[in-house]
Structure formats: structure tokens, C-alpha cells
């Protein structure tokens, strides 16, 4: 307000502010505040409110309980903490915090994941009802990759085997230094097999050596079918089954038979002599 000291009312009247209310002053109705010359300002006053037409500039610290917007918008009350914004979604978008595009929408799953232990090596895995943190071994079991049961554990020998040549006819053979791949000829040497190992079954040539460990060889295979004998036994052909049977010579009247090891002696036992046929028989010695 302009200073009135030393001036007349006439010269300062225009600087005075007044409320046009027929001399009643400010009451409960918003009324224009005008100059002493009757020029209206953009301010309206009542006993309960103040209204500004146009822009309002506030400097310093001001406590405002409520603001009413003449443009038809909502009003903000400090106690409401922005809950009285006319369109909250639009307000968030204008502030660059639109839910689902600028900021993450709330998710119970994300809250659960955020609470999991961040231990080194942990892996987040679904359990069917929630998200859980599993260490490497447990996670491998969940994936069906348990080492030693689902997948092969590392082994240096297996790595060596995988590095061997898979050339046609190669054999894998152990050596003093590890696993090696050997050709057929080298593998036969490793097995201690001689040249006979490569002979055709229809053309076998055996030179020297001996054969042991063979059981009784059947007659059909060129053998006798017998494995043991007593002194004096002979092999007699038998048409039944086309076999060979063991038999011994039986002594007769006036004749004795002595079965030796590899020999049979037939002699006369008659003191009165024997016929020529018997004499000849008595002189026969098998062996």
C-alpha cells in the first residue's frame, strides 16, 4: 500500500483496494477486489476462500490446504497425498512412470524371486508352487543331469578313448602308457596269436607243437570216441551208431591170453600138444 502520510484522500484514493459489497465488506461470497477507482483485479475474496483469475505466483513458504481449479479439473488436498488426482493413470503417464511400460507392475512372483538367497552358484528354479534357489548339484538333478547317474562323470581314460583313431578294423587295446588303437595284425601280437590265427577253417596247416586239453574226439570227427584204455583192449567196429567199442580177447580151451601194456600174448596151455591151427595161434603176439 502506498504511504498516506502527508497526503490527502483525494490523491491516494486510487491506490486503495476495496470489495464491492455496498459497504458491508468481505462476507461469505466471493467478490471482486478492485482499486479505489473501481478497476477490478484478478483477485476475488470471501471469508472462506480466495480466487485468482489467471496465473498465480507464490513466493516464499506458503501452506495451502486445498486448491480449486477453474478449468474443471479436480483439486488437491495435502492430507490426501495425491489420492484426489482426477486421473491417476494419466498423471503417472505424464510423470513418465506409467505402470507396465515405464515401471514394473507388481508381481508376487517377482517379490518371491527378490527374496531368494543370492549365494554364489545358485540357480532360480520353479518348484511347481513357487520359485526356489538351488545350488548346482540340486539344479542338475532338477534338469535330469545328475553326474554319475544321468550323465557320465568325467574320466581321463574316456577322454583318451574318444581321441583314438576309429579307422576300419582298429581295436582298442590297453598298454603300459594308456589306451591305444591297434590294427588287426598288431592286436593279434598283443593277444599272443601266431600265424595259425589267420588260417581259413577249410585249410588249416599245423606244423609242430602239440594239442592239449581236447576231450574225447567223436568217431564222426575222425576220432575213436574213447579217452582211456586198459591193457590188451582193442577197438571193435559197431554198426549201431557207427561207433567203436572197446573189447579184449578171451582165452579158450588150451589157450591163454596175456594182456600187456601195448601187447597181447596168446599161448597154448595143453600138455598133449595142439593142432597146427592152435600152434599158429599160440605164436601170435599182438603189439
C-alpha positions in Angstrom: 0.0 0.0 0.0 1.2 3.5 -0.8 2.2 5.7 2.2 -0.7 8.1 3.2 1.4 10.4 5.4 1.2 14.0 4.3 -1.3 13.3 1.5 -5.0 13.9 1.0 -7.6 11.2 0.5 -8.3 12.5 -3.0 -4.7 12.0 -4.1 -4.4 8.4 -2.8 -7.9 7.1 -3.3 -7.0 5.2 -6.4 -4.4 3.2 -4.6 -6.8 1.7 -2.1 -8.3 -1.8 -2.6 -11.9 -2.4 -2.0 -14.5 -5.1 -2.1 -17.7 -4.1 -3.8 -20.3 -5.1 -1.3 -22.3 -2.0 -0.7 -20.1 -1.0 2.3 -20.6 -4.4 4.0 -17.1 -5.6 3.4 -15.9 -9.2 3.0 -18.5 -11.9 3.7 -19.1 -15.5 2.7 -19.5 -14.7 -1.0 -16.6 -14.3 -3.4 -16.4 -10.7 -4.6 -14.1 -8.8 -6.8 -11.3 -6.8 -5.3 -11.0 -3.5 -7.1 -9.0 -0.3 -6.9 -10.4 2.9 -5.4 -11.2 3.9 -8.9 -13.4 0.9 -9.5 -10.9 -1.1 -11.6 -11.4 -4.9 -10.9 -8.3 -7.0 -10.2 -8.0 -10.7 -10.9 -8.5 -11.5 -7.2 -11.8 -12.4 -5.5 -12.2 -12.8 -1.8 -14.6 -14.2 0.7 -14.4 -15.1 4.4 -13.6 -18.7 3.4 -11.8 -18.6 0.1 -9.7 -16.6 -2.4 -9.9 -16.9 -6.1 -7.4 -15.8 -8.7 -8.3 -15.3 -12.4 -5.2 -16.2 -14.5 -1.7 -17.0 -13.2 -0.9 -17.1 -9.5 2.7 -16.6 -8.4 3.6 -17.6 -4.9 7.0 -16.7 -3.4 8.3 -17.8 0.0 6.8 -20.6 2.1 3.1 -21.0 1.9 0.8 -23.6 3.4 -2.1 -24.5 1.2 -4.9 -26.8 2.4 -6.7 -27.1 -0.9 -6.6 -25.8 -4.5 -9.6 -25.5 -6.7 -9.0 -25.3 -10.5 -11.4 -23.2 -12.6 -10.8 -25.3 -15.7 -13.0 -28.1 -14.4 -10.2 -30.3 -13.0 -10.0 -31.9 -9.7 -8.5 -30.4 -6.6 -5.6 -31.5 -4.4 -5.6 -31.7 -0.6 -2.3 -32.1 1.1 -3.7 -34.7 3.5 -4.8 -36.9 0.6 -1.2 -37.4 -0.7 -2.3 -37.1 -4.3 -5.1 -39.7 -4.0 -7.5 -36.9 -5.2 -5.9 -36.6 -8.6 -8.7 -36.7 -11.2 -7.0 -39.3 -13.4 -4.2 -41.2 -11.7 -3.2 -43.2 -14.8 -2.8 -40.0 -16.9 -0.9 -38.4 -14.1 1.6 -41.3 -13.9 2.0 -41.3 -17.7 2.7 -37.5 -17.6 5.3 -38.1 -14.9 6.9 -40.9 -17.0 6.1 -43.6 -14.5 3.3 -45.5 -16.4 2.8 -48.9 -14.8 3.7 -51.7 -17.2 5.7 -49.5 -19.6 7.9 -47.1 -17.6 7.9 -49.1 -14.3 7.3 -52.7 -13.5 3.8 -53.7 -12.4 3.7 -55.5 -9.0 4.1 -59.3 -9.2 4.1 -61.7 -6.3 6.5 -63.9 -8.2 9.0 -61.1 -8.6 8.7 -60.3 -4.9 9.4 -64.0 -4.1 12.4 -64.0 -6.5 13.8 -60.9 -4.9 13.8 -62.6 -1.6 15.8 -65.6 -2.7 19.4 -66.1 -1.5 22.0 -64.7 -3.9 24.5 -67.4 -2.9 27.3 -67.9 -5.5 26.3 -70.6 -7.9 22.6 -70.6 -7.0 20.1 -71.0 -9.9 16.4 -69.9 -9.8 14.1 -72.9 -10.5 10.4 -73.4 -10.4 9.2 -76.0 -7.9 5.6 -76.3 -9.1 4.3 -74.0 -6.4 6.9 -71.3 -6.1 10.4 -70.1 -7.2 13.3 -71.6 -5.3 17.1 -71.1 -5.3 19.0 -74.3 -6.0 22.8 -74.9 -6.0 24.5 -76.6 -8.9 24.1 -80.2 -7.8 20.4 -79.8 -7.0 19.7 -77.9 -10.2 21.4 -80.6 -12.2 19.1 -83.2 -10.6 16.1 -80.9 -11.5 17.3 -80.9 -15.1 17.8 -84.7 -15.1 21.6 -84.2 -15.5 22.9 -85.8 -12.3 26.6 -86.6 -12.8 27.2 -90.3 -12.5 23.5 -91.4 -13.0 22.1 -89.3 -15.8 25.3 -88.2 -17.5 28.8 -89.7 -17.5 31.2 -88.3 -15.0 34.5 -87.0 -16.4 37.1 -89.7 -16.8 40.6 -89.2 -18.3 40.5 -92.7 -19.8 37.3 -92.0 -21.6 38.8 -88.8 -22.9 41.8 -90.8 -24.2 39.4 -93.4 -25.8 37.5 -90.6 -27.5 40.7 -89.3 -29.1 41.7 -92.7 -30.7 41.5 -93.2 -34.4 38.3 -95.0 -35.5 39.9 -96.4 -38.6 38.3 -99.5 -40.1 39.3 -102.7 -38.2 41.1 -100.9 -35.4 41.0 -102.5 -32.0 41.2 -100.7 -28.6 44.0 -102.2 -26.5 45.4 -101.3 -23.1 49.1 -100.6 -23.0 51.5 -99.6 -20.2 51.1 -95.9 -21.0 47.3 -95.9 -21.7 44.7 -97.0 -24.3 45.9 -97.3 -27.9 44.3 -98.2 -31.2 45.9 -101.2 -32.9 45.4 -102.8 -36.4 44.4 -106.4 -36.6 47.9 -107.7 -37.0 49.2 -105.6 -34.1 46.2 -106.7 -31.9 47.0 -110.4 -32.7 50.5 -109.9 -31.5 49.2 -108.2 -28.3 46.9 -111.3 -27.8 49.9 -113.7 -28.4 48.4 -115.2 -31.5 50.6 -116.7 -34.2 50.1 -117.2 -37.9 47.5 -120.0 -37.3 45.0 -117.4 -36.2 44.7 -116.2 -39.8 44.3 -119.6 -41.5 40.9 -120.4 -43.1 38.9 -123.0 -41.4 38.9 -125.2 -44.5 42.6 -125.1 -45.0 44.4 -125.4 -41.6 48.1 -126.3 -41.6 49.6 -127.4 -38.3 53.3 -127.7 -38.2 54.9 -128.8 -34.9 53.7 -128.1 -31.4 51.2 -130.1 -29.5 47.5 -130.0 -28.8 46.3 -130.4 -25.2 43.0 -130.0 -23.4 40.9 -131.8 -26.0 38.2 -134.2 -24.8 37.3 -137.5 -26.5 37.1 -136.9 -30.2 34.0 -138.4 -31.7 34.3 -141.1 -34.5 32.3 -138.8 -36.8 35.1 -136.2 -36.4 37.9 -138.7 -37.1 38.5 -139.8 -33.5 37.8 -143.0 -31.6 35.3 -141.7 -29.1 37.4 -143.2 -26.3 39.6 -141.5 -23.8 41.1 -144.3 -21.7 42.1 -148.0 -22.1 43.2 -151.0 -20.0 46.0 -153.4 -21.1 45.0 -155.5 -24.0 41.9 -153.7 -25.0 41.1 -153.5 -28.7 38.7 -151.2 -30.6 36.0 -153.1 -32.4 33.7 -151.6 -35.0 30.0 -151.4 -34.1 27.3 -150.7 -36.7 25.0 -149.5 -34.1 25.5 -145.8 -34.1 28.6 -146.3 -36.3 30.9 -146.3 -33.2 34.0 -148.1 -31.9 33.7 -150.3 -28.8 36.5 -151.4 -26.5 36.9 -155.2 -26.2 39.5 -157.8 -25.0 40.4 -161.3 -26.4 39.0 -164.1 -24.2 41.2 -167.2 -23.5 39.8 -170.5 -24.8 40.5 -174.2 -24.2 44.2 -174.9 -24.1 45.0 -171.3 -24.9 46.0 -168.5 -22.6 45.8 -164.8 -23.2 48.1 -162.3 -21.6 47.2 -158.6 -21.9 50.2 -156.5 -21.5 50.9 -152.8 -21.8 50.7 -152.4 -25.5 50.8 -156.1 -26.3 48.7 -159.3 -26.2 50.3 -162.7 -25.9 48.4 -165.9 -26.8 49.9 -169.2 -25.8 49.0 -172.9 -25.6 48.3 -174.4 -22.2 47.8 -178.0 -23.4 50.4 -180.7 -22.5 49.4 -183.1 -25.2 50.1 -180.7 -28.0 47.9 -178.6 -30.1 46.8 -178.7 -33.7 48.6 -176.7 -36.3 46.0 -174.0 -36.2 46.3 -173.8 -32.4 50.1 -173.7 -32.7 50.0 -170.9 -35.2 47.5 -169.1 -32.9 49.8 -169.7 -29.9 52.6 -167.9 -31.8 50.6 -164.7 -32.5 51.6 -161.7 -30.4 49.7 -158.5 -30.8 51.7 -155.4 -30.2 
